[in-house]
């Protein structure tokens, strides 16, 4: 190839390359123009569709109430916030606080027109350099627009409208006005909206008094108030003294503790301020060295209160949890949405059912009396003889002063006041890093009688004495320093007889007595999981501090269907299987467990064991299926309070078969668990609301229940039918809605714990499931047990079911019936029908589990009628006749002296009267015509109470 040709070829290739580049460039430009046009069209469409805003009315949209509706859409509550909000003017806010906010949130605040391109680039670089998101791209104006007019939805469409609103705000307000609005509207945790409220909440001072370190702390909170607030509010029962540093424990219910997670964020704020030349290196280092813990002095806290029923409180709680879980909100963000963003919450409440429930709880006749043992002074004693509740006037005088008797205190030589343990106060150590750093002193609980002679309990709370003035002496008495006494001369006075009088400003005791006994009830739709009505206590008006419907109590025998009988039926047992209710002994040789009735029934089917709540059967069955199996089923039934770890776990027979659990079960959880049996074996988690919309009706969250198959429908039906027997003719007969328990049948179980502290009835119909608990806020004995709970259940549920058509529990096709002998659990023989107790009955079985063997427990033997014993060859033929008895596979030893009631039906021993050489004289004759004894409590026609016999109830046993 010539040089010219080669040159021409190169030129052609170069020209072709340029042509391709031109085409690509043109294509990119075309795509860019088209994309820009499309983007512009999208932006234009979004801006056009955005709601108009009136920037002049910023304050009116700052906080909009949310609303809660019932299932029919009727308004039941306007949700009002109890947060602290104190707007301030621009000039009242210190410069370093304004600068701190600008440094961490928007360093180009003074230069942009609402949206900062430079800020977006800078944030991206900072986040890339840090390897995490440390800085946001939204301007302060954009955040203000979002807070006032938009949701927290993470979508580009929202960001576009947010930018549009921000530019509108910038066009109508000055920078100072925008910054002031932002500082007054942002949420800073601890129930504080705005910087003035935050200053009071954390430091109990005016915002103008904040120094640099304090300002940097507050500025850093807004990103995540639940994480970066230096204070955390916990219920007292959640305090772990070894982990929590207590800042304030003056409230009777809540304690405020120190949370050091704010430090990293505060340090970042200070660093950015230094980088922007807002502070010097010296100011930076000085602020970092400030001990914030010593500065904290909370003047406000976020403690949610309710104004209607316990149900609404539960809705609020569940909404916050759902927003956190489903929308990935922090707790503080979720609370802000609930209280300030105009949500519409559609609850599951059936207002008619709720009203009937509350009406029943207003009638004291529906609740039992108490058994109160008192000392000579009228104080109520516990079962060990110690004071459980002081009589009100024995602790508080007419002037509201706390009275400490002269034998309850003394002064040491240095003038310190020593309050002696074991009297009107209780003392508890407070820990930090395993070391005692203080002592909490609490006034003991007291009681009075209402005009209706009902017991009212007043909760005692802490003494208002700073921790640095309290300590232990070597005998664990409380020492209050002379320094405190000298600086608080009004702390106490003394009477002529030496009684110390502590003024009411220095201690807490509730000003409203809570009636005892207490109670809770939950009613649910077992198919949908919707809670239709809920009451968490008898005082159903006023502030809600303690919802007993969601707090666990010992379930007693109400646990048996869940932990014993359902697992047994699901693992091959049948309702006809027989277990011997005979004396049983623990590993130490002690008779255990005891039953709620005197003695033992003897050979009993699983149906009878559940019907009469036989403790011995529950223990023996659990022993065979295994406590781990029982525990697994409880978890499947949605019970979250099972303790399967530690030395005091529930992995024992007393917990799994008799309900003596470490933590207990709440009425809500046990009601939902029984609902699984009513729902064909499918557990449906309870829910108090179905959806949440924004103020414009847009759905932001739909609440669906979790479903879990616990057992097959066949198993659920058989257990249900067994529970129906409990109500038809067992311990729960007071709960029947009709005499035959067949129009709208009730299946359920009673439960009464040792010493009659807790009484339960949990039951269901084809329509609803409901659970009732009755007990006390302290361990006091009820005068009657679960019969009262069953009666209360009927009182409410008869109203709930009024007018509903008859409906039965649907039997699955795979369930068949067959005749069985109830002493062997097998198919009956001719001998079975000769038992005078009528031991043959029809029983339900899952196909394949009908017994194939015949009754081998009933036997026919020859009896000497003169002695009612087995005939021997020496008995006269005229005295011999054939009779039917039972012969246990595991014999009972009559020498033990403790025999079951049915032992009279056991094959007797041989005749010891007739023997070789005897003349036939009857020695110690028995009446040969006396009929066998049939216990009244086994004939199904009595009204057997589940109330315990205190002299026979073991501390680890429980009643039905």
KACOR-V412969 format. One record per residue. OMEGA is omega in degrees with one decimal (* if undefined). BURIAL is # if it has 16 or more other ideal C-beta (glycine too) atoms within 10 Angstrom, else .. D_CENTER is the distance of its C-alpha to the mean C-alpha in Angstrom with 2 decimals. Layout:
# KACOR-V412969
OMEGA:BURIAL:D_CENTER
OMEGA:BURIAL:D_CENTER
This chain:
# KACOR-V412969
-179.1:.:92.18
-179.9:.:94.07
179.6:.:92.65
178.7:.:92.66
-179.7:.:90.84
179.6:.:88.24
-180.0:.:87.83
178.9:.:87.50
179.3:.:84.91
179.6:.:82.81
179.8:.:83.12
179.6:.:81.96
-179.3:.:78.91
179.5:.:78.07
179.4:.:78.54
179.3:.:76.33
177.7:.:73.61
179.6:.:73.77
179.5:.:73.61
179.6:.:70.39
179.3:.:68.88
179.4:.:69.99
-179.9:.:68.38
-179.1:.:65.07
178.9:.:65.23
-179.2:.:66.05
179.4:.:63.20
-179.8:.:60.71
179.1:.:62.07
178.3:.:61.85
178.9:.:58.25
179.2:.:57.49
-180.0:.:59.12
179.8:.:57.44
179.0:.:54.03
179.4:.:54.58
179.5:.:55.53
178.5:.:52.50
178.7:.:50.22
177.3:.:52.04
178.8:.:51.65
180.0:.:47.89
-179.8:.:47.58
-179.1:.:49.82
-179.2:.:47.79
-179.6:#:44.47
-179.9:.:46.03
-177.9:.:47.61
-178.1:.:44.35
178.4:#:42.44
176.4:.:41.73
179.2:.:44.15
177.2:#:42.86
-176.0:.:44.35
-179.5:#:44.25
-178.2:.:45.57
-179.4:.:42.31
-171.6:#:40.00
-175.9:.:38.20
179.3:.:37.36
-177.0:.:35.29
179.0:#:33.72
177.7:#:30.47
-177.9:.:29.81
169.4:#:27.01
-177.7:#:24.57
177.2:#:24.16
-178.9:#:21.59
174.3:#:23.18
-173.5:#:22.38
178.9:#:23.25
-179.8:.:26.91
177.3:.:27.13
179.7:.:27.31
177.1:.:26.24
174.3:#:23.40
166.2:#:22.85
-175.4:.:24.64
-178.0:#:22.21
-179.6:.:23.88
174.0:#:23.42
-179.3:.:23.64
179.5:#:25.02
177.6:#:28.29
-179.3:#:31.32
179.9:#:34.88
177.4:#:37.53
178.2:#:40.53
-177.5:.:44.00
-175.5:.:45.30
179.8:.:47.56
-175.9:.:44.76
-178.1:#:43.02
-176.6:#:44.55
-177.0:.:46.46
175.4:#:44.59
176.2:#:41.24
-179.4:#:42.88
179.8:#:44.41
178.9:#:41.18
179.9:#:39.48
-177.3:#:42.58
-175.3:#:42.85
-173.6:#:39.34
-170.2:#:38.97
-174.9:#:42.50
177.1:#:45.66
-173.8:#:47.94
-174.8:#:46.57
-171.2:.:50.01
-174.4:.:51.85
-179.2:#:50.03
179.6:.:49.94
177.8:#:46.22
-175.4:#:46.04
175.8:#:47.21
179.1:.:48.72
179.2:.:49.56
178.7:#:45.97
179.4:.:44.77
-179.8:.:47.32
-179.8:.:46.57
179.8:#:42.79
179.4:.:43.52
179.6:.:45.85
-179.5:#:43.52
178.6:.:40.64
-179.9:.:43.08
-177.7:.:44.41
-177.4:.:40.99
179.4:.:39.74
179.4:.:36.59
-179.9:.:35.82
-176.5:#:36.59
179.7:#:38.13
-178.9:#:37.62
-179.3:#:40.46
176.2:#:39.40
175.9:#:41.42
-179.9:#:40.13
177.0:#:41.56
179.4:#:39.71
177.0:#:36.38
178.8:#:37.22
179.0:#:38.03
-179.3:#:34.77
-172.6:#:32.73
-168.1:#:34.65
-171.1:#:35.46
176.9:#:33.65
177.8:#:30.34
-178.5:#:29.20
179.9:.:30.33
-178.9:.:32.11
-179.9:.:35.28
-179.7:.:38.99
179.3:.:39.46
-179.3:.:37.10
179.5:#:38.91
179.2:#:42.24
177.7:#:41.25
179.0:#:39.71
178.3:#:43.08
178.6:#:44.93
-179.6:#:42.96
179.5:#:43.43
175.4:#:47.20
179.2:#:47.22
-178.9:#:45.50
-177.3:#:48.00
-175.0:.:50.90
-178.0:.:50.01
175.0:#:48.54
178.3:.:49.88
179.9:#:48.15
179.3:.:47.43
179.9:.:45.82
-179.0:#:43.67
178.9:#:42.55
178.7:#:41.84
179.5:#:39.76
-178.0:#:37.78
178.1:#:37.21
-174.1:#:36.13
-176.8:#:33.78
-180.0:#:31.97
-175.1:#:28.45
178.1:#:28.44
177.6:#:24.84
179.7:#:23.59
-174.5:#:23.78
174.2:#:27.49
-177.3:#:29.59
-173.8:#:33.13
177.9:#:34.87
178.2:#:35.62
179.4:#:32.00
179.2:#:31.16
178.2:#:33.99
-176.1:#:32.71
-175.4:#:29.06
-171.3:#:30.07
-178.7:#:33.40
178.4:.:33.91
176.7:.:37.24
-177.1:.:39.09
-179.2:#:39.08
-177.3:.:42.86
-178.6:.:42.36
174.5:#:40.36
-174.0:#:42.28
-177.6:#:42.45
-179.8:#:39.66
178.5:#:37.24
179.0:#:38.33
177.3:#:37.85
-177.7:#:34.29
-180.0:#:33.45
-177.3:#:35.33
-173.1:#:33.35
-167.8:#:29.92
-178.5:#:30.25
-179.1:#:30.08
-174.6:#:26.43
-178.9:#:25.09
-179.4:#:21.79
-171.1:#:23.98
171.8:#:27.16
179.3:#:26.08
-178.5:#:27.06
174.3:#:24.17
179.7:#:20.45
-178.4:#:18.17
170.3:.:15.29
-173.9:.:13.33
-178.9:#:15.40
179.4:.:13.03
-178.7:.:13.11
172.1:#:16.90
-175.0:.:19.03
-180.0:#:22.51
-177.2:.:24.24
-171.0:.:23.06
171.1:#:22.63
-173.1:#:25.62
177.9:#:24.72
-176.5:#:26.55
177.4:#:25.38
-176.0:#:23.32
179.4:#:24.88
-176.8:#:21.80
-174.4:#:20.02
-172.4:.:16.45
175.3:#:17.08
178.6:#:19.44
-178.3:#:21.54
-179.1:#:22.56
177.8:#:25.36
-171.6:#:24.92
-177.8:.:28.25
179.4:.:27.70
-168.2:#:29.74
-177.4:.:32.95
179.9:.:33.96
178.1:#:33.68
179.8:#:35.55
178.5:.:38.25
178.4:#:38.70
-179.0:#:39.21
179.6:#:41.85
179.2:#:43.57
176.8:#:43.91
178.6:#:45.28
-180.0:#:47.82
179.7:.:48.76
-179.9:.:49.44
175.5:.:51.57
176.5:#:49.36
179.5:#:49.27
176.5:.:51.57
-180.0:.:50.94
178.7:.:51.10
178.7:#:48.48
-178.8:#:46.27
180.0:.:46.50
-179.7:.:46.09
179.0:#:42.87
-175.3:.:41.42
-177.8:.:42.15
176.9:#:40.29
-176.8:.:37.52
-177.8:#:34.78
-179.1:.:32.44
-178.9:.:34.96
-172.3:#:35.31
179.0:#:31.70
-172.2:.:31.33
177.7:#:28.42
178.2:#:29.42
179.4:#:26.52
179.2:#:22.89
177.1:#:20.42
-174.4:.:17.80
175.8:#:16.55
-180.0:.:17.20
-179.2:#:17.21
176.0:.:20.32
-173.3:#:19.61
174.1:#:16.82
-179.4:#:13.10
-177.4:#:13.46
175.3:#:15.25
178.8:#:12.82
177.0:#:10.24
-179.3:#:13.29
179.3:#:14.12
-177.3:#:10.92
177.6:#:11.28
179.0:#:15.00
-179.9:#:14.86
-179.4:.:12.91
178.2:#:15.41
178.4:#:18.32
-175.2:#:17.58
-172.5:.:17.31
-177.7:.:19.97
176.3:#:22.37
178.0:.:22.03
169.2:#:21.46
179.6:#:20.50
-179.7:#:17.78
178.3:#:20.70
179.7:#:22.48
178.3:#:19.60
178.7:#:19.26
177.8:#:23.03
-177.7:#:23.16
-170.5:#:20.79
-170.3:#:22.64
-171.5:#:26.15
170.9:#:27.10
178.9:#:27.42
171.6:#:24.85
-173.6:#:24.82
-177.5:#:21.44
-174.5:#:21.73
178.1:#:18.75
-174.3:#:18.40
167.0:#:18.74
-171.8:#:21.60
179.4:#:22.94
178.6:.:24.93
179.2:#:22.11
-180.0:#:19.96
178.3:.:23.07
179.5:#:23.66
-179.4:#:20.19
177.7:#:20.58
178.9:.:24.12
-177.9:#:23.17
176.4:#:20.82
-177.8:.:23.77
-177.0:.:25.94
-179.7:.:25.72
179.8:.:27.74
-174.3:#:24.77
-175.2:#:23.26
172.2:#:24.85
179.1:.:26.77
172.7:#:25.96
-174.8:.:28.09
175.6:#:28.79
-173.0:.:31.25
172.4:.:32.98
-175.9:.:35.62
-178.8:.:38.85
179.5:.:37.45
176.3:.:34.71
-179.9:#:31.80
-176.8:#:29.17
171.2:.:29.22
-172.7:.:26.78
176.2:.:28.13
178.5:.:29.89
177.5:.:31.75
-179.7:.:30.19
176.7:#:29.23
177.9:#:25.64
174.4:#:26.15
170.7:#:29.36
-171.3:#:31.17
-175.9:#:30.96
173.9:.:34.71
-177.1:#:34.96
-176.7:#:32.98
-179.5:#:33.53
-175.4:.:37.02
179.1:.:38.23
179.8:.:38.43
179.9:.:34.77
176.7:#:35.82
-178.9:#:34.11
175.8:#:36.54
-175.1:#:36.95
-173.6:.:39.58
176.1:.:42.59
180.0:.:41.56
-179.4:#:38.26
173.0:#:39.91
175.6:.:43.10
176.1:.:44.86
-176.7:.:46.22
-178.8:.:49.76
179.3:.:48.50
175.7:.:46.97
178.1:#:43.30
179.1:#:41.03
176.1:#:39.36
-172.0:#:36.46
-179.1:#:36.33
176.6:.:33.19
-179.4:.:32.22
-173.1:#:32.95
-177.8:#:31.25
171.3:#:29.36
-177.0:.:27.06
179.5:#:27.71
180.0:.:25.50
173.7:.:27.00
-173.7:#:25.99
165.6:#:26.82
-177.0:.:28.07
177.1:.:29.19
-179.4:.:29.10
177.4:.:31.33
-179.1:.:30.73
179.5:.:31.26
179.8:#:30.40
173.6:#:29.11
179.7:#:26.44
-177.2:#:27.63
173.6:#:25.50
-179.5:#:26.80
178.0:#:25.70
-179.7:#:23.86
178.8:#:26.30
169.8:#:26.70
177.2:.:29.17
177.7:.:30.11
177.5:.:30.03
177.1:.:33.15
179.0:.:31.74
173.2:.:31.37
-179.6:#:27.57
175.4:#:25.89
-179.3:#:24.49
178.3:#:22.59
-175.4:#:23.18
175.0:#:21.04
-178.8:#:23.34
-172.4:#:23.08
168.6:#:25.20
-178.5:#:28.97
178.8:#:30.22
179.2:#:32.43
-174.1:.:32.58
-175.4:.:31.79
-179.6:.:35.36
-178.5:#:36.63
178.0:#:34.47
174.5:.:35.02
164.4:.:35.15
-174.8:.:38.43
178.5:.:39.35
-179.8:.:37.85
169.1:.:34.42
-178.8:#:35.36
178.7:#:34.49
175.4:#:37.50
-170.1:#:37.74
177.9:#:40.65
179.1:.:43.79
177.7:.:43.55
-179.0:#:40.47
-179.2:#:42.10
-177.9:.:45.29
177.8:.:43.61
-176.4:#:41.51
179.2:.:44.07
-176.2:.:41.92
-178.5:#:39.15
171.0:#:40.45
-179.5:.:43.32
175.5:.:44.74
180.0:.:46.05
-179.7:.:49.36
174.0:.:47.80
177.6:.:45.99
178.5:#:42.45
-179.6:#:40.71
179.1:#:39.29
-177.7:#:36.72
-170.5:.:36.77
177.6:#:33.61
-172.5:.:33.66
175.0:.:32.83
-179.9:#:29.66
164.3:#:26.52
-174.5:#:25.56
-177.8:#:23.63
179.3:.:26.16
180.0:.:24.31
178.8:#:23.57
-175.7:#:20.41
175.9:#:21.57
3.1:#:20.86
179.2:#:19.92
-178.1:#:16.64
174.2:#:14.91
176.9:#:12.44
178.5:#:13.42
175.1:#:12.60
-175.9:#:15.67
164.1:#:15.96
-171.3:#:18.97
177.7:#:18.60
-177.1:#:21.14
-175.0:#:19.87
-177.6:#:16.10
174.9:#:16.49
-177.6:#:14.43
178.4:#:17.42
-178.8:#:16.17
172.1:#:13.21
-177.1:#:13.56
178.8:#:11.16
-176.8:#:14.15
176.9:#:17.89
-168.4:#:18.91
176.0:#:18.39
175.1:.:20.77
-175.0:.:20.80
178.5:.:18.41
179.3:#:14.67
-172.9:#:13.47
-179.1:#:10.62
-176.2:#:8.59
179.0:#:8.39
-178.3:#:7.44
178.5:#:3.67
-172.8:#:4.56
172.2:#:6.49
178.4:#:10.22
-174.8:#:13.29
-175.9:#:13.97
-175.9:#:17.72
174.1:#:19.90
179.0:#:17.44
-169.2:#:16.78
178.2:#:20.49
-175.1:#:20.81
-171.7:#:18.33
-175.7:#:19.51
-168.2:#:23.08
175.9:#:24.82
176.4:#:23.65
-179.4:#:24.40
-179.9:#:27.67
-179.2:#:28.84
-178.7:#:27.95
169.0:.:30.03
175.7:.:33.18
175.3:#:32.76
178.7:#:33.69
-178.9:#:32.82
179.2:#:36.37
-173.0:#:36.14
174.4:#:37.05
-174.6:#:35.62
172.7:#:37.30
-178.3:#:35.45
-179.4:#:37.76
-178.6:#:37.50
-174.4:#:35.42
178.1:.:35.48
-175.4:.:33.31
178.6:.:34.78
179.6:.:36.19
178.7:.:37.97
177.1:.:35.84
-176.5:.:35.28
-2.5:#:31.68
170.6:#:29.65
179.5:#:30.82
-179.9:#:30.08
176.6:#:29.03
179.0:#:32.63
175.5:.:35.74
-175.0:#:37.24
-178.0:#:36.72
-174.9:#:37.45
-176.4:#:39.07
-174.2:#:39.24
175.5:#:36.30
175.6:#:35.05
177.5:#:31.48
179.5:#:31.38
178.6:#:32.50
178.3:#:30.12
-178.1:#:27.15
-178.0:#:28.96
178.1:#:29.57
-176.7:#:26.55
-176.7:#:28.98
-177.8:#:27.39
179.0:#:30.44
-179.1:#:30.21
-179.5:#:26.54
-177.6:#:27.46
179.2:#:30.66
-179.6:#:29.19
178.4:#:26.38
-177.5:.:29.13
-179.7:.:31.09
178.0:#:28.54
-177.8:.:26.99
177.5:#:23.63
176.1:.:23.11
178.6:#:23.56
-178.5:#:20.99
179.2:#:18.42
-179.9:.:19.40
176.6:#:18.93
178.8:#:15.39
176.7:.:14.63
179.5:#:16.75
175.6:#:14.81
178.3:#:11.70
-174.6:#:10.00
-173.6:.:8.64
177.3:#:8.45
178.7:#:12.20
-179.7:.:14.41
179.9:.:17.69
174.7:.:19.32
-177.0:.:21.07
-179.4:.:23.03
-174.8:.:20.21
179.5:.:18.67
-179.9:#:17.90
178.5:#:21.18
-175.2:#:22.98
-178.7:#:24.11
-179.0:#:22.49
-171.4:#:18.94
-178.0:#:19.68
-175.4:#:22.02
175.1:#:21.10
178.6:#:17.34
-172.9:#:17.92
177.2:#:15.12
-176.0:#:14.58
-176.0:#:10.84
-179.2:#:10.43
178.7:#:8.31
175.4:#:6.01
-179.9:#:8.60
-176.6:#:7.55
-178.7:#:7.73
175.9:#:10.76
178.1:#:12.31
179.6:#:12.36
175.7:#:13.74
177.9:#:16.44
177.8:#:17.09
177.3:#:18.43
178.3:#:21.04
-174.8:#:21.97
176.0:#:22.38
177.8:#:24.93
-179.0:#:22.76
176.0:#:21.15
176.4:#:17.36
-176.1:#:16.37
-178.2:.:13.04
176.2:#:11.79
-176.5:#:13.01
176.7:#:13.60
-176.5:#:16.82
178.5:#:19.72
175.8:.:21.69
173.9:#:22.53
173.1:#:26.18
-175.3:#:28.11
-179.1:.:30.33
178.1:.:33.01
177.4:.:31.04
-178.4:.:30.79
177.8:.:27.70
178.0:#:25.88
171.3:#:22.80
-172.2:.:22.22
178.5:#:18.76
179.8:.:19.16
173.3:.:16.84
179.1:.:16.88
-177.6:.:18.90
177.0:.:19.56
-179.9:.:22.29
178.6:#:21.09
177.3:#:24.37
179.3:#:27.57
179.9:#:28.09
178.8:#:30.51
-179.3:#:28.04
-179.1:#:25.44
-177.6:#:28.29
176.8:#:29.53
177.2:#:26.20
-179.7:#:25.79
175.0:#:29.30
178.2:#:28.60
174.5:#:25.62
176.8:#:28.04
177.5:#:30.31
-177.0:#:27.64
-177.2:#:27.83
-176.7:#:31.53
-179.7:#:32.82
-173.7:#:30.26
-177.3:#:27.67
-172.7:#:25.89
178.2:#:29.11
-175.3:#:28.05
-177.8:#:25.79
175.8:#:28.80
173.4:#:29.51
-171.7:.:33.19
-178.2:.:35.43
-176.3:.:35.91
-178.2:#:32.34
179.1:.:34.03
166.7:.:34.27
-172.5:#:30.58
176.1:#:29.38
172.3:#:26.12
-177.1:#:24.57
-176.8:#:21.94
175.0:#:21.14
175.2:#:20.91
177.1:#:19.32
-176.6:#:20.41
179.6:#:19.79
-179.4:#:22.60
176.0:#:24.11
180.0:#:22.56
-176.2:#:19.50
178.6:#:17.07
-173.9:#:18.34
155.2:#:16.90
175.5:#:18.38
-176.8:#:16.98
-178.9:#:19.75
174.4:#:21.12
173.9:#:24.39
-178.1:#:26.03
-171.2:#:24.58
170.8:#:20.96
-179.2:#:18.15
178.4:#:16.42
179.7:#:14.33
170.3:#:15.09
172.5:#:13.97
179.3:#:16.47
-179.2:#:16.66
176.1:#:17.14
169.9:#:15.61
-174.7:#:18.17
174.7:.:19.63
-175.5:#:22.17
174.0:#:23.69
179.5:#:23.58
175.3:.:27.10
-171.4:#:26.17
-167.3:#:23.49
173.7:#:22.05
178.0:#:25.15
177.2:#:23.95
178.1:#:20.57
179.4:#:22.68
177.8:#:25.00
177.3:#:22.39
179.9:#:21.12
-179.1:#:24.79
-179.3:#:25.45
-171.5:#:22.95
175.1:#:23.50
175.5:.:27.27
-179.0:#:27.23
-176.0:#:25.06
-178.7:#:27.51
177.6:.:30.63
178.9:.:33.22
-179.5:.:31.60
177.1:.:34.18
179.4:.:34.05
-178.6:.:32.27
172.2:.:31.84
-174.7:#:29.74
179.8:.:31.89
177.5:#:33.46
-179.0:#:33.90
-176.1:.:37.56
178.1:.:36.99
-179.7:#:36.19
177.2:.:39.31
179.3:.:40.18
176.4:.:42.61
178.4:.:44.01
172.3:#:42.97
-171.3:#:43.80
175.4:#:40.73
176.7:#:42.26
-175.6:#:42.97
-176.1:#:40.60
179.1:#:43.70
-175.9:#:46.16
171.9:#:48.07
176.2:#:51.71
179.9:.:54.27
-179.6:#:53.27
-176.5:#:49.62
-179.0:.:50.84
176.8:.:52.84
-176.9:#:49.85
-178.3:.:49.95
-177.3:.:46.14
-172.3:.:46.19
178.1:#:44.14
177.6:#:44.58
176.0:.:41.97
-177.4:.:40.97
176.4:#:37.93
177.1:#:36.11
166.6:#:36.33
-179.8:#:35.60
-179.5:.:39.06
-179.2:.:40.46
175.4:#:38.70
-177.2:#:41.04
179.3:#:42.74
-179.5:.:46.29
-178.9:.:47.53
-179.1:.:48.78
176.2:#:47.89
178.7:.:49.36
176.2:#:47.82
179.3:#:50.10
176.6:.:53.63
-178.1:.:56.87
177.1:.:58.90
-174.6:#:61.98
169.1:#:61.40
-173.8:#:63.88
179.0:#:63.29
-178.7:#:64.68
-173.8:#:61.99
177.4:#:59.20
179.7:#:59.34
178.8:#:60.42
175.2:#:64.09
177.8:#:66.44
-175.2:.:69.98
179.6:.:71.18
180.0:#:69.47
-179.0:.:71.92
-179.2:.:71.58
-179.3:.:71.55
-174.2:#:68.23
171.1:#:66.47
-179.1:.:64.20
176.9:.:61.47
-178.9:.:57.85
176.9:#:54.47
172.0:#:51.88
178.9:#:48.92
-177.0:.:49.24
173.7:#:46.04
174.5:.:45.93
-173.0:.:44.52
173.9:.:46.62
177.8:#:45.42
-177.7:.:47.36
-178.9:.:48.66
-179.3:.:49.65
179.5:.:46.00
177.9:.:46.19
-174.7:.:42.70
175.9:#:43.21
-177.3:#:41.05
-175.9:#:42.04
-178.5:#:43.64
179.4:#:45.95
178.3:#:48.76
-179.5:#:48.79
175.5:#:49.30
-175.9:#:52.81
174.6:#:54.62
-177.0:.:56.88
177.3:.:60.60
-179.2:#:62.93
179.6:.:64.27
-179.2:#:66.87
-178.9:#:69.32
-176.9:.:70.93
177.8:.:74.46
179.0:.:76.90
179.5:.:74.68
179.2:.:76.24
178.2:.:73.14
-179.1:.:72.20
177.2:.:68.52
179.9:.:66.97
-173.3:.:63.83
172.4:.:63.67
178.7:.:60.48
-174.0:.:60.51
-177.6:.:61.08
-179.1:.:60.14
-179.5:.:56.74
176.5:.:54.09
-179.1:.:51.05
176.5:.:48.11
-178.0:.:45.18
180.0:#:41.98
-173.3:.:40.80
175.9:#:37.15
-176.1:#:37.99
173.1:.:39.92
-176.5:.:36.96
-177.4:.:38.40
179.6:.:37.01
-173.3:.:34.00
178.6:#:32.56
176.2:#:29.82
-177.5:#:26.84
-175.2:#:27.14
170.0:#:27.84
-171.9:.:31.18
-176.0:.:30.36
-179.4:.:33.54
-176.7:.:32.65
177.9:#:28.91
-176.3:#:28.37
-180.0:.:25.71
-179.3:#:24.18
175.9:#:24.65
-179.5:#:22.87
-172.4:#:23.96
*:#:23.59
